[in-house]
Amino acid sequence: MSDFTGNFWSLYVAAMTLASVLACVLLLWITARKKIPSRADNTTGHVWDEDLREMNNPMPRWWMWMFVVSIVFGLLYLVAYPGLGTYQGQLGWSTRAEYADEIASAERELAPLYAQFTAKKTEELAGDAVAMGIGERLFMNNCAQCHGSDARGSKGFPNLADTDWLHGGAPAKIVETITRGRHGQMPPMAAAVGTPDDVKNVANYVLSLSGSPSDSVRAQLGKSHFMACAACHGVDGKGNQALGAPNLTDDTWLHGWGEQAIVAMINNGKSNDMPAQAGKLTEAQIHVLAAYVWGLSNKPEPAKP
Protein backbone atom coordinates (compact mmCIF):
# COMPACT_ATOMS: atom_id res chain seq x y z
CA MET A 1 0.00 0.00 0.00
CA SER A 2 2.97 2.35 0.50
CA ASP A 3 3.28 2.55 -3.30
CA PHE A 4 -0.11 4.27 -3.41
CA THR A 5 0.28 6.53 -0.37
CA GLY A 6 3.83 7.76 -1.06
CA ASN A 7 4.99 10.54 -3.42
CA PHE A 8 6.32 8.27 -6.18
CA TRP A 9 3.20 8.20 -8.34
CA SER A 10 2.63 11.93 -7.93
CA LEU A 11 6.18 12.66 -9.08
CA TYR A 12 5.85 10.09 -11.86
CA VAL A 13 2.68 11.71 -13.24
CA ALA A 14 4.21 15.19 -13.04
CA ALA A 15 7.44 14.05 -14.75
CA MET A 16 5.62 12.22 -17.55
CA THR A 17 3.33 15.21 -18.17
CA LEU A 18 6.22 17.66 -18.44
CA ALA A 19 8.24 15.19 -20.54
CA SER A 20 5.33 14.93 -22.98
CA VAL A 21 5.14 18.71 -23.37
CA LEU A 22 8.93 18.89 -23.85
CA ALA A 23 8.78 16.12 -26.44
CA CYS A 24 6.22 18.15 -28.41
CA VAL A 25 8.56 21.18 -28.32
CA LEU A 26 11.52 19.11 -29.52
CA LEU A 27 9.50 17.48 -32.27
CA LEU A 28 8.31 20.86 -33.50
CA TRP A 29 11.85 22.29 -33.39
CA ILE A 30 13.43 19.32 -35.19
CA THR A 31 10.71 19.32 -37.84
CA ALA A 32 11.14 23.06 -38.46
CA ARG A 33 14.93 22.72 -38.89
CA LYS A 34 14.91 19.64 -41.10
CA LYS A 35 15.31 20.48 -44.77
CA ILE A 36 14.60 18.00 -47.52
CA PRO A 37 16.46 18.83 -50.77
CA SER A 38 14.03 19.42 -53.58
CA ARG A 39 14.33 18.76 -57.26
CA ALA A 40 13.86 21.22 -60.04
CA ASP A 41 10.15 20.44 -60.10
CA ASN A 42 9.90 21.14 -56.30
CA THR A 43 9.17 17.49 -55.41
CA THR A 44 10.90 15.16 -52.93
CA GLY A 45 11.26 12.37 -55.46
CA HIS A 46 8.64 10.17 -53.79
CA VAL A 47 6.12 8.76 -56.31
CA TRP A 48 3.06 6.60 -55.67
CA ASP A 49 0.61 5.06 -58.09
CA GLU A 50 2.87 5.97 -61.00
CA ASP A 51 1.94 9.66 -61.05
CA LEU A 52 1.34 10.83 -57.46
CA ARG A 53 4.35 12.93 -56.45
CA GLU A 54 5.10 14.36 -52.99
CA MET A 55 5.68 18.09 -53.14
CA ASN A 56 8.38 19.74 -51.03
CA ASN A 57 6.32 22.63 -49.67
CA PRO A 58 7.03 23.86 -46.12
CA MET A 59 4.39 23.52 -43.39
CA PRO A 60 2.21 26.67 -43.24
CA ARG A 61 3.38 29.06 -40.57
CA TRP A 62 -0.13 29.43 -39.11
CA TRP A 63 -0.15 25.67 -38.54
CA MET A 64 3.21 25.82 -36.76
CA TRP A 65 2.07 28.71 -34.59
CA MET A 66 -1.07 26.75 -33.69
CA PHE A 67 1.20 24.07 -32.19
CA VAL A 68 3.19 26.73 -30.33
CA VAL A 69 0.02 28.31 -28.92
CA SER A 70 -1.23 24.84 -27.84
CA ILE A 71 2.01 24.16 -25.96
CA VAL A 72 1.94 27.57 -24.23
CA PHE A 73 -1.73 27.06 -23.33
CA GLY A 74 -0.93 23.61 -21.90
CA LEU A 75 1.83 25.01 -19.69
CA LEU A 76 -0.40 27.83 -18.43
CA TYR A 77 -3.19 25.33 -17.75
CA LEU A 78 -0.84 23.15 -15.68
CA VAL A 79 0.11 26.20 -13.61
CA ALA A 80 -3.52 27.26 -13.03
CA TYR A 81 -5.23 23.86 -12.60
CA PRO A 82 -4.37 20.45 -11.07
CA GLY A 83 -2.47 18.28 -13.52
CA LEU A 84 1.00 17.73 -12.12
CA GLY A 85 0.57 14.96 -9.55
CA THR A 86 -0.57 16.37 -6.21
CA TYR A 87 -0.03 20.00 -7.28
CA GLN A 88 -3.39 21.76 -6.74
CA GLY A 89 -2.94 24.64 -9.18
CA GLN A 90 -2.85 28.38 -8.51
CA LEU A 91 -6.64 28.75 -8.85
CA GLY A 92 -7.37 26.07 -6.24
CA TRP A 93 -10.02 24.42 -8.44
CA SER A 94 -11.08 20.81 -7.75
CA THR A 95 -13.81 18.47 -8.94
CA ARG A 96 -14.84 17.91 -5.32
CA ALA A 97 -15.43 21.63 -4.75
CA GLU A 98 -17.23 21.93 -8.10
CA TYR A 99 -19.52 19.06 -7.16
CA ALA A 100 -20.21 20.56 -3.72
CA ASP A 101 -21.11 23.91 -5.33
CA GLU A 102 -23.51 22.22 -7.77
CA ILE A 103 -25.19 20.29 -4.94
CA ALA A 104 -25.54 23.45 -2.86
CA SER A 105 -27.01 25.30 -5.84
CA ALA A 106 -29.50 22.50 -6.52
CA GLU A 107 -30.55 22.44 -2.86
CA ARG A 108 -31.20 26.20 -2.90
CA GLU A 109 -33.35 25.86 -6.02
CA LEU A 110 -35.31 22.92 -4.59
CA ALA A 111 -35.77 24.40 -1.10
CA PRO A 112 -39.12 26.12 -1.94
CA LEU A 113 -40.44 22.82 -3.34
CA TYR A 114 -39.58 20.82 -0.22
CA ALA A 115 -40.74 23.61 2.12
CA GLN A 116 -44.39 22.70 1.44
CA PHE A 117 -43.78 19.14 2.71
CA THR A 118 -41.82 19.75 5.92
CA ALA A 119 -44.87 20.73 8.00
CA LYS A 120 -46.84 17.61 7.06
CA LYS A 121 -46.82 14.42 9.07
CA THR A 122 -45.42 11.30 7.45
CA GLU A 123 -48.84 9.64 7.32
CA GLU A 124 -50.34 12.66 5.56
CA LEU A 125 -47.37 13.17 3.26
CA ALA A 126 -47.60 9.54 2.10
CA GLY A 127 -51.00 10.39 0.60
CA ASP A 128 -49.68 13.37 -1.37
CA ALA A 129 -49.19 12.34 -5.00
CA VAL A 130 -46.67 15.11 -5.73
CA ALA A 131 -44.57 14.28 -2.68
CA MET A 132 -44.67 10.56 -3.46
CA GLY A 133 -43.55 11.22 -7.02
CA ILE A 134 -40.50 13.00 -5.61
CA GLY A 135 -40.07 10.27 -2.98
CA GLU A 136 -40.06 7.61 -5.69
CA ARG A 137 -37.30 9.43 -7.57
CA LEU A 138 -35.27 9.76 -4.36
CA PHE A 139 -35.75 6.06 -3.72
CA MET A 140 -34.71 5.09 -7.26
CA ASN A 141 -31.57 7.23 -7.07
CA ASN A 142 -30.44 6.27 -3.58
CA CYS A 143 -32.09 3.03 -2.42
CA ALA A 144 -33.11 0.91 -5.41
CA GLN A 145 -29.57 -0.34 -6.00
CA CYS A 146 -29.92 -2.53 -2.88
CA HIS A 147 -33.64 -2.81 -2.18
CA GLY A 148 -34.75 -3.10 -5.81
CA SER A 149 -36.90 -0.79 -7.92
CA ASP A 150 -40.03 -2.37 -6.37
CA ALA A 151 -38.54 -2.08 -2.85
CA ARG A 152 -39.01 -5.82 -2.30
CA GLY A 153 -35.32 -6.37 -1.69
CA SER A 154 -33.40 -9.58 -2.34
CA LYS A 155 -31.19 -11.97 -0.41
CA GLY A 156 -29.37 -9.90 2.20
CA PHE A 157 -31.40 -6.74 1.48
CA PRO A 158 -34.67 -6.22 3.41
CA ASN A 159 -38.06 -6.07 1.74
CA LEU A 160 -39.49 -2.60 2.44
CA ALA A 161 -42.93 -3.38 1.06
CA ASP A 162 -43.98 -5.82 3.80
CA THR A 163 -44.60 -5.29 7.51
CA ASP A 164 -41.45 -7.04 8.74
CA TRP A 165 -39.06 -4.47 10.23
CA LEU A 166 -35.68 -5.20 11.81
CA HIS A 167 -35.49 -1.85 13.65
CA GLY A 168 -39.15 -0.82 13.61
CA GLY A 169 -41.43 0.61 10.96
CA ALA A 170 -42.65 3.74 12.72
CA PRO A 171 -42.02 6.95 10.72
CA ALA A 172 -39.46 8.20 13.25
CA LYS A 173 -37.55 4.90 13.05
CA ILE A 174 -37.49 5.00 9.26
CA VAL A 175 -36.14 8.57 9.37
CA GLU A 176 -33.51 7.43 11.89
CA THR A 177 -32.50 4.49 9.70
CA ILE A 178 -32.16 6.62 6.57
CA THR A 179 -30.30 9.37 8.40
CA ARG A 180 -27.81 7.34 10.43
CA GLY A 181 -27.66 4.10 8.50
CA ARG A 182 -27.57 0.70 10.20
CA HIS A 183 -24.93 -1.84 11.08
CA GLY A 184 -26.27 -5.31 11.71
CA GLN A 185 -24.00 -8.00 13.04
CA MET A 186 -24.60 -11.55 14.21
CA PRO A 187 -21.44 -13.10 15.67
CA PRO A 188 -20.53 -16.75 14.95
CA MET A 189 -22.46 -18.77 17.56
CA ALA A 190 -21.32 -22.35 16.90
CA ALA A 191 -19.06 -22.43 19.96
CA ALA A 192 -21.85 -21.14 22.22
CA VAL A 193 -24.43 -23.55 20.80
CA GLY A 194 -22.33 -26.70 21.17
CA THR A 195 -21.33 -29.47 18.80
CA PRO A 196 -21.99 -29.48 15.03
CA ASP A 197 -24.91 -31.80 15.75
CA ASP A 198 -26.29 -29.27 18.24
CA VAL A 199 -26.03 -26.58 15.57
CA LYS A 200 -28.19 -28.70 13.22
CA ASN A 201 -30.67 -29.26 16.03
CA VAL A 202 -30.94 -25.50 16.69
CA ALA A 203 -31.37 -24.86 12.96
CA ASN A 204 -34.34 -27.23 12.90
CA TYR A 205 -35.77 -25.63 16.04
CA VAL A 206 -35.52 -22.21 14.37
CA LEU A 207 -37.34 -23.59 11.33
CA SER A 208 -40.07 -24.99 13.54
CA LEU A 209 -40.72 -21.58 15.12
CA SER A 210 -42.22 -20.33 11.85
CA GLY A 211 -43.94 -23.57 10.96
CA SER A 212 -41.41 -24.27 8.21
CA PRO A 213 -40.60 -27.89 7.28
CA SER A 214 -38.16 -29.27 9.85
CA ASP A 215 -37.05 -32.44 11.62
CA SER A 216 -39.28 -32.53 14.70
CA VAL A 217 -36.87 -34.74 16.70
CA ARG A 218 -33.92 -32.45 16.03
CA ALA A 219 -36.09 -29.41 16.72
CA GLN A 220 -37.00 -30.75 20.17
CA LEU A 221 -33.33 -31.44 20.92
CA GLY A 222 -32.32 -27.99 19.76
CA LYS A 223 -34.77 -26.07 21.95
CA SER A 224 -32.52 -26.00 25.00
CA HIS A 225 -29.46 -25.00 22.96
CA PHE A 226 -31.43 -22.11 21.46
CA MET A 227 -30.94 -20.31 24.78
CA ALA A 228 -27.52 -19.25 23.44
CA CYS A 229 -29.44 -17.17 20.86
CA ALA A 230 -32.16 -15.88 23.17
CA ALA A 231 -30.15 -12.87 24.36
CA CYS A 232 -30.78 -11.22 20.99
CA HIS A 233 -33.71 -13.08 19.42
CA GLY A 234 -35.65 -13.53 22.67
CA VAL A 235 -36.69 -16.71 24.42
CA ASP A 236 -39.70 -16.96 22.11
CA GLY A 237 -37.61 -16.15 19.01
CA LYS A 238 -39.63 -13.03 18.18
CA GLY A 239 -36.53 -10.86 17.88
CA ASN A 240 -35.63 -7.49 19.32
CA GLN A 241 -36.05 -4.33 17.25
CA ALA A 242 -33.87 -2.35 19.64
CA LEU A 243 -30.96 -4.56 18.55
CA GLY A 244 -32.12 -5.18 15.00
CA ALA A 245 -32.38 -8.90 15.81
CA PRO A 246 -34.79 -10.58 13.34
CA ASN A 247 -38.06 -12.21 14.31
CA LEU A 248 -37.52 -15.94 13.68
CA THR A 249 -41.20 -16.86 13.92
CA ASP A 250 -42.59 -14.98 10.89
CA ASP A 251 -41.22 -17.09 8.03
CA THR A 252 -39.30 -14.11 6.57
CA TRP A 253 -35.73 -15.07 5.75
CA LEU A 254 -33.32 -12.28 4.93
CA HIS A 255 -30.25 -14.41 4.19
CA GLY A 256 -31.78 -17.63 2.91
CA TRP A 257 -34.11 -20.36 4.11
CA GLY A 258 -33.55 -23.99 5.09
CA GLU A 259 -31.37 -26.01 7.45
CA GLN A 260 -28.18 -25.45 5.45
CA ALA A 261 -28.62 -21.66 5.35
CA ILE A 262 -29.33 -21.44 9.09
CA VAL A 263 -26.41 -23.73 9.97
CA ALA A 264 -24.11 -21.48 7.89
CA MET A 265 -25.48 -18.42 9.71
CA ILE A 266 -24.86 -19.96 13.14
CA ASN A 267 -21.36 -21.11 12.18
CA ASN A 268 -20.16 -18.02 10.33
CA GLY A 269 -22.30 -15.16 11.60
CA LYS A 270 -23.20 -12.24 9.36
CA SER A 271 -22.38 -8.54 9.06
CA ASN A 272 -24.56 -6.12 7.07
CA ASP A 273 -24.27 -2.38 6.54
CA MET A 274 -26.68 0.24 5.32
CA PRO A 275 -24.82 3.54 4.66
CA ALA A 276 -26.05 6.72 6.30
CA GLN A 277 -27.76 9.12 3.90
CA ALA A 278 -27.43 12.26 6.03
CA GLY A 279 -24.44 13.45 4.02
CA LYS A 280 -26.21 12.95 0.70
CA LEU A 281 -29.76 14.07 1.40
CA THR A 282 -31.18 17.07 3.22
CA GLU A 283 -33.58 16.71 6.17
CA ALA A 284 -36.50 17.65 3.91
CA GLN A 285 -35.51 15.01 1.34
CA ILE A 286 -35.18 12.37 4.07
CA HIS A 287 -38.63 13.35 5.37
CA VAL A 288 -40.16 12.83 1.91
CA LEU A 289 -38.22 9.60 1.32
CA ALA A 290 -39.25 8.21 4.72
CA ALA A 291 -42.90 8.95 3.89
CA TYR A 292 -42.53 7.10 0.60
CA VAL A 293 -40.97 4.05 2.31
CA TRP A 294 -43.59 4.10 5.09
CA GLY A 295 -46.37 4.27 2.49
CA LEU A 296 -45.13 1.10 0.78
CA SER A 297 -46.40 -1.04 3.65
CA ASN A 298 -49.07 1.18 5.22
CA LYS A 299 -52.30 2.86 4.21
CA PRO A 300 -51.61 6.58 3.78
CA GLU A 301 -54.08 9.23 4.89
CA PRO A 302 -56.01 10.81 1.99
CA ALA A 303 -54.43 14.09 0.88
CA LYS A 304 -56.27 17.19 2.04
CA PRO A 305 -57.62 19.38 -0.78
PyMOL commands that set and color helices and strands:
alter all, ss='L'
color gray80, all
select helices_A, chain A and resi 2-5+8-33+61-80+95-118+122-125+129-142+144-147+171-180+190-193+196-209+216-222+225-228+230-233+259-268+283-296
alter helices_A, ss='H'
color red, helices_A
select strands_A, chain A and resi 43-48+52-55+182-186+270-274
alter strands_A, ss='S'
color yellow, strands_A
deselect
rebuild
show_as cartoon
